[in-house]
Amino acid sequence: MSTYVISDIHGQYEPFKRMLEQINFSDEDVLYVLGDAIDRGPDGIKILKEIMKQENMKMFLGNHELLMMEALRNVDECENEGRTDTEELDLWLDECNGGRQTYEDFKKCSAKKKAEILIYLDNAIVAKKIKMGKKTYYLCHAYMVNKKFDKEVKYNELIYKDVFQAVWQNIYDASFVKDLNEKLFPNKKYIYVLGHVFTQRLDNVDEMGRGIVLNDSNFLGEYHIINIDCGMALHNKSSQLACIRLEDEKIFYEALDG
Ligand SMILES: [Mn+2]
């Protein structure tokens, strides 16, 4: 049995399927998907449905899933209350967030499937700790949650402020790093496995210019962070889907075009 973590698939179904083949993903294994399975690429809803079907795939909330839920709530409110202020929907569909295709495919789902998807995302994990021998991995889309929890904490168990920070905070943001202090990450003994900021933006690329996993024990002082977002959101030649196996920290890659 192996434990795999993947992040920021961003609607790229084919590389996702190829990754499952490459790692020989079986019923004995577990796959944690650290959010942003949807948007920017063509097949977000298809990927979500696939993850929902598999008992041994666990979905985390990313900022894109949060955007989606807020937008759909906004649409409902407008319909029910005769309002026309579609601010949240507009934000999701804006070019900068790339939610258009996800929205179109969601609208094509049956009422039952729509409800299933929303309930599923409402129960998505926001942060989780996994003990692996002497190491404890802390999994989250972008940063961490302030609330104390034992093994994992879900979207519907958290206040909005905590969810927002966990899925939106860019830990490499200059103003954020400037305030670097003891509060940045709560526990130095954890190894944080995160996505959200593609490593191309951090100039962490291979000789071909492709984004590669940033496993840095020095960045941000003594904290150990493994950033596995290798830029599927960019959908260009540099884009790779990365997957880490926690048992031995082995990294697997699938390029966007195979
Ligand atoms: Mn993100």
Residues whose N, C-alpha, C, O or C-beta is under 5 A from the ligand:
A	BS01	MN	D36 G62 N63 V167 H196
